[in-house]
């Protein structure tokens, strides 16, 4: 089956839940405005099941209602994993056999982004989702620059460390700051390095679209839920495979 509809209370009832904020004081008029918006978005009937003030002049809503739209899953496009998942032992062995040195990774949060939870989950040994971070890998040298790193500082650190890969986490997304920062970073690395010497550029964060790598000028985009093992496996695959095939 490729045609499906949302499920709420019973199979195929088309019920969905939507949350949003309106710049209005919390009131019955605000609830009515939320229903009006939901109706215009195709929810009919729509019911405000939760609303609360969010500071002066703003109200947060949760609306529940029916939509008539269908989903054709045969038209869905996603970025499939095109590399094998490796255990830390396998990743270490591949790096040692191919590079005969440690694979160098430089990471951080660029711009004004001070949220290091994402980059720390991937790089720090404590890791994420039951997997240890890249610091755990014996054949990886990890340099975590932390938060609020400028693009010039990132490029300088990558050159100083002779980085094979640069990992950037972006959580702050107001006014598409994550996209602007990523494009700036990509342009800076392409200006600073010859095409055949540029480190692998990898970005990640909860608001990234994984299909935008080419548009953003990076080698890979990882979205929410990515584990350290997935990142390590990608790095090893992209950096060591060409060398192994050429030998």
TORKOL-4160 file (C-alpha; in steps of 0.2 Angstrom, whole numbers, padded with zeros to 4 digits, m for minus):
247
<pt num="1" X="0000" Y="0000" Z="0000"/>
<pt num="2" X="0007" Y="0017" Z="m0005"/>
<pt num="3" X="m0008" Y="0028" Z="m0001"/>
<pt num="4" X="m0011" Y="0031" Z="0017"/>
<pt num="5" X="m0020" Y="0044" Z="0028"/>
<pt num="6" X="m0016" Y="0050" Z="0046"/>
<pt num="7" X="m0022" Y="0040" Z="0061"/>
<pt num="8" X="m0029" Y="0048" Z="0076"/>
<pt num="9" X="m0043" Y="0038" Z="0086"/>
<pt num="10" X="m0047" Y="0025" Z="0072"/>
<pt num="11" X="m0039" Y="0019" Z="0057"/>
<pt num="12" X="m0040" Y="0030" Z="0042"/>
<pt num="13" X="m0049" Y="0044" Z="0052"/>
<pt num="14" X="m0037" Y="0058" Z="0045"/>
<pt num="15" X="m0035" Y="0066" Z="0063"/>
<pt num="16" X="m0019" Y="0075" Z="0066"/>
<pt num="17" X="m0012" Y="0086" Z="0080"/>
<pt num="18" X="m0004" Y="0103" Z="0077"/>
<pt num="19" X="0005" Y="0115" Z="0088"/>
<pt num="20" X="0009" Y="0133" Z="0085"/>
<pt num="21" X="0010" Y="0151" Z="0093"/>
<pt num="22" X="0000" Y="0166" Z="0088"/>
<pt num="23" X="0005" Y="0184" Z="0093"/>
<pt num="24" X="m0011" Y="0187" Z="0104"/>
<pt num="25" X="m0015" Y="0187" Z="0122"/>
<pt num="26" X="m0023" Y="0171" Z="0129"/>
<pt num="27" X="m0042" Y="0173" Z="0127"/>
<pt num="28" X="m0057" Y="0165" Z="0119"/>
<pt num="29" X="m0054" Y="0176" Z="0104"/>
<pt num="30" X="m0036" Y="0169" Z="0103"/>
<pt num="31" X="m0044" Y="0151" Z="0103"/>
<pt num="32" X="m0055" Y="0156" Z="0089"/>
<pt num="33" X="m0041" Y="0163" Z="0079"/>
<pt num="34" X="m0032" Y="0147" Z="0081"/>
<pt num="35" X="m0046" Y="0137" Z="0075"/>
<pt num="36" X="m0048" Y="0149" Z="0060"/>
<pt num="37" X="m0030" Y="0146" Z="0056"/>
<pt num="38" X="m0032" Y="0127" Z="0057"/>
<pt num="39" X="m0047" Y="0128" Z="0046"/>
<pt num="40" X="m0037" Y="0137" Z="0033"/>
<pt num="41" X="m0023" Y="0124" Z="0034"/>
<pt num="42" X="m0036" Y="0111" Z="0029"/>
<pt num="43" X="m0041" Y="0105" Z="0047"/>
<pt num="44" X="m0060" Y="0103" Z="0047"/>
<pt num="45" X="m0067" Y="0101" Z="0060"/>
<pt num="46" X="m0053" Y="0108" Z="0072"/>
<pt num="47" X="m0053" Y="0109" Z="0091"/>
<pt num="48" X="m0042" Y="0118" Z="0102"/>
<pt num="49" X="m0037" Y="0105" Z="0115"/>
<pt num="50" X="m0024" Y="0116" Z="0124"/>
<pt num="51" X="m0019" Y="0134" Z="0125"/>
<pt num="52" X="m0008" Y="0144" Z="0137"/>
<pt num="53" X="0000" Y="0161" Z="0137"/>
<pt num="54" X="0018" Y="0162" Z="0132"/>
<pt num="55" X="0023" Y="0178" Z="0139"/>
<pt num="56" X="0015" Y="0195" Z="0136"/>
<pt num="57" X="0006" Y="0196" Z="0119"/>
<pt num="58" X="0008" Y="0177" Z="0114"/>
<pt num="59" X="m0002" Y="0161" Z="0116"/>
<pt num="60" X="0003" Y="0143" Z="0112"/>
<pt num="61" X="m0010" Y="0131" Z="0105"/>
<pt num="62" X="m0012" Y="0113" Z="0102"/>
<pt num="63" X="m0026" Y="0110" Z="0089"/>
<pt num="64" X="m0033" Y="0093" Z="0085"/>
<pt num="65" X="m0043" Y="0090" Z="0069"/>
<pt num="66" X="m0047" Y="0080" Z="0053"/>
<pt num="67" X="m0038" Y="0083" Z="0036"/>
<pt num="68" X="m0043" Y="0075" Z="0020"/>
<pt num="69" X="m0025" Y="0075" Z="0012"/>
<pt num="70" X="m0018" Y="0058" Z="0007"/>
<pt num="71" X="0000" Y="0053" Z="0008"/>
<pt num="72" X="0008" Y="0043" Z="m0007"/>
<pt num="73" X="0023" Y="0035" Z="0001"/>
<pt num="74" X="0030" Y="0030" Z="m0017"/>
<pt num="75" X="0034" Y="0048" Z="m0020"/>
<pt num="76" X="0043" Y="0051" Z="m0003"/>
<pt num="77" X="0062" Y="0055" Z="m0006"/>
<pt num="78" X="0075" Y="0052" Z="0008"/>
<pt num="79" X="0093" Y="0051" Z="0009"/>
<pt num="80" X="0097" Y="0032" Z="0012"/>
<pt num="81" X="0113" Y="0027" Z="0021"/>
<pt num="82" X="0125" Y="0022" Z="0007"/>
<pt num="83" X="0139" Y="0015" Z="0019"/>
<pt num="84" X="0140" Y="0001" Z="0031"/>
<pt num="85" X="0139" Y="0003" Z="0049"/>
<pt num="86" X="0155" Y="m0002" Z="0058"/>
<pt num="87" X="0159" Y="m0006" Z="0076"/>
<pt num="88" X="0172" Y="0004" Z="0084"/>
<pt num="89" X="0184" Y="m0011" Z="0082"/>
<pt num="90" X="0180" Y="m0012" Z="0063"/>
<pt num="91" X="0182" Y="0007" Z="0061"/>
<pt num="92" X="0199" Y="0007" Z="0070"/>
<pt num="93" X="0205" Y="m0007" Z="0059"/>
<pt num="94" X="0200" Y="0001" Z="0043"/>
<pt num="95" X="0208" Y="0017" Z="0048"/>
<pt num="96" X="0224" Y="0009" Z="0053"/>
<pt num="97" X="0225" Y="m0002" Z="0037"/>
<pt num="98" X="0221" Y="0012" Z="0025"/>
<pt num="99" X="0229" Y="0028" Z="0033"/>
<pt num="100" X="0243" Y="0021" Z="0044"/>
<pt num="101" X="0240" Y="0036" Z="0055"/>
<pt num="102" X="0225" Y="0043" Z="0066"/>
<pt num="103" X="0211" Y="0051" Z="0057"/>
<pt num="104" X="0209" Y="0069" Z="0063"/>
<pt num="105" X="0192" Y="0076" Z="0066"/>
<pt num="106" X="0189" Y="0094" Z="0071"/>
<pt num="107" X="0172" Y="0099" Z="0077"/>
<pt num="108" X="0162" Y="0113" Z="0085"/>
<pt num="109" X="0147" Y="0125" Z="0085"/>
<pt num="110" X="0149" Y="0140" Z="0073"/>
<pt num="111" X="0143" Y="0157" Z="0074"/>
<pt num="112" X="0133" Y="0163" Z="0089"/>
<pt num="113" X="0127" Y="0145" Z="0093"/>
<pt num="114" X="0131" Y="0141" Z="0111"/>
<pt num="115" X="0122" Y="0124" Z="0111"/>
<pt num="116" X="0135" Y="0111" Z="0112"/>
<pt num="117" X="0124" Y="0096" Z="0117"/>
<pt num="118" X="0123" Y="0090" Z="0099"/>
<pt num="119" X="0142" Y="0091" Z="0095"/>
<pt num="120" X="0146" Y="0084" Z="0112"/>
<pt num="121" X="0135" Y="0069" Z="0109"/>
<pt num="122" X="0145" Y="0064" Z="0094"/>
<pt num="123" X="0162" Y="0069" Z="0099"/>
<pt num="124" X="0163" Y="0066" Z="0118"/>
<pt num="125" X="0167" Y="0049" Z="0124"/>
<pt num="126" X="0151" Y="0048" Z="0134"/>
<pt num="127" X="0142" Y="0048" Z="0117"/>
<pt num="128" X="0123" Y="0046" Z="0114"/>
<pt num="129" X="0110" Y="0033" Z="0113"/>
<pt num="130" X="0121" Y="0020" Z="0121"/>
<pt num="131" X="0135" Y="0023" Z="0109"/>
<pt num="132" X="0152" Y="0030" Z="0114"/>
<pt num="133" X="0157" Y="0046" Z="0105"/>
<pt num="134" X="0172" Y="0048" Z="0093"/>
<pt num="135" X="0184" Y="0051" Z="0107"/>
<pt num="136" X="0182" Y="0033" Z="0111"/>
<pt num="137" X="0189" Y="0027" Z="0094"/>
<pt num="138" X="0208" Y="0023" Z="0096"/>
<pt num="139" X="0212" Y="0028" Z="0078"/>
<pt num="140" X="0203" Y="0045" Z="0079"/>
<pt num="141" X="0211" Y="0061" Z="0085"/>
<pt num="142" X="0196" Y="0072" Z="0090"/>
<pt num="143" X="0198" Y="0091" Z="0093"/>
<pt num="144" X="0182" Y="0098" Z="0100"/>
<pt num="145" X="0182" Y="0117" Z="0099"/>
<pt num="146" X="0166" Y="0120" Z="0108"/>
<pt num="147" X="0154" Y="0134" Z="0106"/>
<pt num="148" X="0153" Y="0150" Z="0096"/>
<pt num="149" X="0168" Y="0146" Z="0085"/>
<pt num="150" X="0170" Y="0159" Z="0071"/>
<pt num="151" X="0172" Y="0152" Z="0053"/>
<pt num="152" X="0190" Y="0159" Z="0052"/>
<pt num="153" X="0194" Y="0150" Z="0068"/>
<pt num="154" X="0187" Y="0134" Z="0062"/>
<pt num="155" X="0197" Y="0135" Z="0046"/>
<pt num="156" X="0213" Y="0139" Z="0055"/>
<pt num="157" X="0210" Y="0125" Z="0068"/>
<pt num="158" X="0207" Y="0113" Z="0053"/>
<pt num="159" X="0223" Y="0118" Z="0044"/>
<pt num="160" X="0233" Y="0118" Z="0060"/>
<pt num="161" X="0227" Y="0100" Z="0065"/>
<pt num="162" X="0228" Y="0094" Z="0047"/>
<pt num="163" X="0210" Y="0089" Z="0049"/>
<pt num="164" X="0203" Y="0075" Z="0038"/>
<pt num="165" X="0185" Y="0080" Z="0043"/>
<pt num="166" X="0176" Y="0095" Z="0050"/>
<pt num="167" X="0160" Y="0092" Z="0060"/>
<pt num="168" X="0149" Y="0107" Z="0064"/>
<pt num="169" X="0133" Y="0106" Z="0074"/>
<pt num="170" X="0120" Y="0120" Z="0073"/>
<pt num="171" X="0105" Y="0121" Z="0084"/>
<pt num="172" X="0101" Y="0139" Z="0083"/>
<pt num="173" X="0090" Y="0141" Z="0068"/>
<pt num="174" X="0081" Y="0158" Z="0069"/>
<pt num="175" X="0080" Y="0166" Z="0052"/>
<pt num="176" X="0088" Y="0151" Z="0045"/>
<pt num="177" X="0105" Y="0155" Z="0054"/>
<pt num="178" X="0110" Y="0137" Z="0052"/>
<pt num="179" X="0109" Y="0138" Z="0033"/>
<pt num="180" X="0118" Y="0154" Z="0032"/>
<pt num="181" X="0132" Y="0149" Z="0044"/>
<pt num="182" X="0134" Y="0132" Z="0034"/>
<pt num="183" X="0135" Y="0141" Z="0017"/>
<pt num="184" X="0148" Y="0153" Z="0024"/>
<pt num="185" X="0158" Y="0139" Z="0032"/>
<pt num="186" X="0158" Y="0129" Z="0015"/>
<pt num="187" X="0163" Y="0144" Z="0005"/>
<pt num="188" X="0178" Y="0148" Z="0017"/>
<pt num="189" X="0185" Y="0130" Z="0016"/>
<pt num="190" X="0184" Y="0130" Z="m0003"/>
<pt num="191" X="0193" Y="0147" Z="m0003"/>
<pt num="192" X="0206" Y="0141" Z="0009"/>
<pt num="193" X="0210" Y="0123" Z="0002"/>
<pt num="194" X="0213" Y="0116" Z="m0015"/>
<pt num="195" X="0199" Y="0105" Z="m0021"/>
<pt num="196" X="0208" Y="0089" Z="m0018"/>
<pt num="197" X="0215" Y="0094" Z="m0001"/>
<pt num="198" X="0199" Y="0100" Z="0008"/>
<pt num="199" X="0193" Y="0091" Z="0023"/>
<pt num="200" X="0177" Y="0082" Z="0023"/>
<pt num="201" X="0163" Y="0094" Z="0028"/>
<pt num="202" X="0149" Y="0087" Z="0039"/>
<pt num="203" X="0135" Y="0097" Z="0047"/>
<pt num="204" X="0121" Y="0091" Z="0059"/>
<pt num="205" X="0106" Y="0098" Z="0069"/>
<pt num="206" X="0088" Y="0095" Z="0072"/>
<pt num="207" X="0082" Y="0107" Z="0059"/>
<pt num="208" X="0093" Y="0102" Z="0044"/>
<pt num="209" X="0086" Y="0093" Z="0029"/>
<pt num="210" X="0097" Y="0078" Z="0025"/>
<pt num="211" X="0094" Y="0081" Z="0006"/>
<pt num="212" X="0102" Y="0098" Z="0006"/>
<pt num="213" X="0120" Y="0093" Z="0007"/>
<pt num="214" X="0124" Y="0098" Z="m0011"/>
<pt num="215" X="0115" Y="0115" Z="m0010"/>
<pt num="216" X="0124" Y="0119" Z="0006"/>
<pt num="217" X="0141" Y="0114" Z="m0001"/>
<pt num="218" X="0145" Y="0101" Z="0012"/>
<pt num="219" X="0148" Y="0082" Z="0010"/>
<pt num="220" X="0135" Y="0076" Z="0022"/>
<pt num="221" X="0120" Y="0082" Z="0032"/>
<pt num="222" X="0115" Y="0073" Z="0048"/>
<pt num="223" X="0098" Y="0077" Z="0056"/>
<pt num="224" X="0091" Y="0073" Z="0073"/>
<pt num="225" X="0094" Y="0056" Z="0081"/>
<pt num="226" X="0110" Y="0053" Z="0072"/>
<pt num="227" X="0122" Y="0042" Z="0083"/>
<pt num="228" X="0141" Y="0043" Z="0085"/>
<pt num="229" X="0142" Y="0026" Z="0076"/>
<pt num="230" X="0134" Y="0032" Z="0061"/>
<pt num="231" X="0145" Y="0048" Z="0060"/>
<pt num="232" X="0161" Y="0037" Z="0063"/>
<pt num="233" X="0156" Y="0024" Z="0049"/>
<pt num="234" X="0152" Y="0038" Z="0037"/>
<pt num="235" X="0169" Y="0046" Z="0040"/>
<pt num="236" X="0179" Y="0030" Z="0039"/>
<pt num="237" X="0169" Y="0025" Z="0023"/>
<pt num="238" X="0172" Y="0042" Z="0014"/>
<pt num="239" X="0190" Y="0044" Z="0019"/>
<pt num="240" X="0197" Y="0027" Z="0018"/>
<pt num="241" X="0187" Y="0018" Z="0004"/>
<pt num="242" X="0195" Y="0028" Z="m0011"/>
<pt num="243" X="0212" Y="0023" Z="m0004"/>
<pt num="244" X="0208" Y="0005" Z="m0002"/>
<pt num="245" X="0200" Y="0004" Z="m0020"/>
<pt num="246" X="0216" Y="0013" Z="m0027"/>
<pt num="247" X="0228" Y="0001" Z="m0019"/>
